Amino acid sequence: MDRSKAIFDWIFGIGGQYELFYFASKDVGLSGEALEARRVHETKSAITVRDNLAPQFSTLPAVWGFLMEKHDLYSASKLIDGTTNAHGRDDALKASYGASPSK
């Protein structure tokens, strides 16, 4: 929830026209290893959003440019190149998001 909140606060905070409310869901059906891998990853991501991305990309056109040109999972060039893999992330983390383990 922390990462999602950071992202929505960043994007919908641009212009300050929205009041957002957040509701978390329970972590059901994940192993302890998967939960811990996800917790570590999500915590790092939330910090990146708050400390780096939000200050650097503070207008909607800047956010759009970041997503289209620089973001690992969404940039158009990386999608076309087919390079949007898990970038060496461990199997527990990938499994926590529903991916099959590496072979």
MODELLER restraints for C-alpha pairs under 7 A, 6 or more apart:
rsr = mdl.restraints
at = mdl.atoms
rsr.add(forms.Gaussian(group=physical.xy_distance, feature=features.Distance(at['CA:1:A'], at['CA:24:A']), mean=6.03, stdev=0.5))
rsr.add(forms.Gaussian(group=physical.xy_distance, feature=features.Distance(at['CA:2:A'], at['CA:46:A']), mean=6.23, stdev=0.5))
rsr.add(forms.Gaussian(group=physical.xy_distance, feature=features.Distance(at['CA:3:A'], at['CA:42:A']), mean=5.78, stdev=0.5))
rsr.add(forms.Gaussian(group=physical.xy_distance, feature=features.Distance(at['CA:3:A'], at['CA:43:A']), mean=6.80, stdev=0.5))
rsr.add(forms.Gaussian(group=physical.xy_distance, feature=features.Distance(at['CA:3:A'], at['CA:45:A']), mean=6.18, stdev=0.5))
rsr.add(forms.Gaussian(group=physical.xy_distance, feature=features.Distance(at['CA:3:A'], at['CA:46:A']), mean=4.20, stdev=0.5))
rsr.add(forms.Gaussian(group=physical.xy_distance, feature=features.Distance(at['CA:6:A'], at['CA:46:A']), mean=5.83, stdev=0.5))
rsr.add(forms.Gaussian(group=physical.xy_distance, feature=features.Distance(at['CA:6:A'], at['CA:49:A']), mean=6.35, stdev=0.5))
rsr.add(forms.Gaussian(group=physical.xy_distance, feature=features.Distance(at['CA:6:A'], at['CA:50:A']), mean=6.32, stdev=0.5))
rsr.add(forms.Gaussian(group=physical.xy_distance, feature=features.Distance(at['CA:7:A'], at['CA:49:A']), mean=6.51, stdev=0.5))
rsr.add(forms.Gaussian(group=physical.xy_distance, feature=features.Distance(at['CA:10:A'], at['CA:54:A']), mean=5.68, stdev=0.5))
rsr.add(forms.Gaussian(group=physical.xy_distance, feature=features.Distance(at['CA:12:A'], at['CA:18:A']), mean=6.31, stdev=0.5))
rsr.add(forms.Gaussian(group=physical.xy_distance, feature=features.Distance(at['CA:14:A'], at['CA:58:A']), mean=6.64, stdev=0.5))
rsr.add(forms.Gaussian(group=physical.xy_distance, feature=features.Distance(at['CA:14:A'], at['CA:59:A']), mean=6.30, stdev=0.5))
rsr.add(forms.Gaussian(group=physical.xy_distance, feature=features.Distance(at['CA:30:A'], at['CA:96:A']), mean=6.55, stdev=0.5))
rsr.add(forms.Gaussian(group=physical.xy_distance, feature=features.Distance(at['CA:33:A'], at['CA:92:A']), mean=6.35, stdev=0.5))
rsr.add(forms.Gaussian(group=physical.xy_distance, feature=features.Distance(at['CA:34:A'], at['CA:92:A']), mean=4.73, stdev=0.5))
rsr.add(forms.Gaussian(group=physical.xy_distance, feature=features.Distance(at['CA:34:A'], at['CA:93:A']), mean=5.69, stdev=0.5))
rsr.add(forms.Gaussian(group=physical.xy_distance, feature=features.Distance(at['CA:34:A'], at['CA:95:A']), mean=6.81, stdev=0.5))
rsr.add(forms.Gaussian(group=physical.xy_distance, feature=features.Distance(at['CA:34:A'], at['CA:96:A']), mean=5.21, stdev=0.5))
rsr.add(forms.Gaussian(group=physical.xy_distance, feature=features.Distance(at['CA:35:A'], at['CA:96:A']), mean=6.87, stdev=0.5))
rsr.add(forms.Gaussian(group=physical.xy_distance, feature=features.Distance(at['CA:37:A'], at['CA:92:A']), mean=6.24, stdev=0.5))
rsr.add(forms.Gaussian(group=physical.xy_distance, feature=features.Distance(at['CA:37:A'], at['CA:93:A']), mean=5.04, stdev=0.5))
rsr.add(forms.Gaussian(group=physical.xy_distance, feature=features.Distance(at['CA:38:A'], at['CA:93:A']), mean=5.51, stdev=0.5))
rsr.add(forms.Gaussian(group=physical.xy_distance, feature=features.Distance(at['CA:38:A'], at['CA:96:A']), mean=6.50, stdev=0.5))
rsr.add(forms.Gaussian(group=physical.xy_distance, feature=features.Distance(at['CA:57:A'], at['CA:63:A']), mean=5.38, stdev=0.5))
rsr.add(forms.Gaussian(group=physical.xy_distance, feature=features.Distance(at['CA:67:A'], at['CA:74:A']), mean=5.76, stdev=0.5))
rsr.add(forms.Gaussian(group=physical.xy_distance, feature=features.Distance(at['CA:67:A'], at['CA:75:A']), mean=5.43, stdev=0.5))
rsr.add(forms.Gaussian(group=physical.xy_distance, feature=features.Distance(at['CA:68:A'], at['CA:74:A']), mean=6.44, stdev=0.5))
rsr.add(forms.Gaussian(group=physical.xy_distance, feature=features.Distance(at['CA:68:A'], at['CA:75:A']), mean=4.23, stdev=0.5))
rsr.add(forms.Gaussian(group=physical.xy_distance, feature=features.Distance(at['CA:68:A'], at['CA:76:A']), mean=5.45, stdev=0.5))
rsr.add(forms.Gaussian(group=physical.xy_distance, feature=features.Distance(at['CA:69:A'], at['CA:75:A']), mean=4.93, stdev=0.5))
rsr.add(forms.Gaussian(group=physical.xy_distance, feature=features.Distance(at['CA:69:A'], at['CA:76:A']), mean=6.62, stdev=0.5))
rsr.add(forms.Gaussian(group=physical.xy_distance, feature=features.Distance(at['CA:72:A'], at['CA:78:A']), mean=7.00, stdev=0.5))
rsr.add(forms.Gaussian(group=physical.xy_distance, feature=features.Distance(at['CA:72:A'], at['CA:84:A']), mean=6.45, stdev=0.5))
rsr.add(forms.Gaussian(group=physical.xy_distance, feature=features.Distance(at['CA:73:A'], at['CA:84:A']), mean=5.45, stdev=0.5))
rsr.add(forms.Gaussian(group=physical.xy_distance, feature=features.Distance(at['CA:78:A'], at['CA:84:A']), mean=6.17, stdev=0.5))
rsr.add(forms.Gaussian(group=physical.xy_distance, feature=features.Distance(at['CA:91:A'], at['CA:101:A']), mean=5.19, stdev=0.5))
rsr.add(forms.Gaussian(group=physical.xy_distance, feature=features.Distance(at['CA:91:A'], at['CA:102:A']), mean=6.49, stdev=0.5))
rsr.add(forms.Gaussian(group=physical.xy_distance, feature=features.Distance(at['CA:95:A'], at['CA:101:A']), mean=6.51, stdev=0.5))
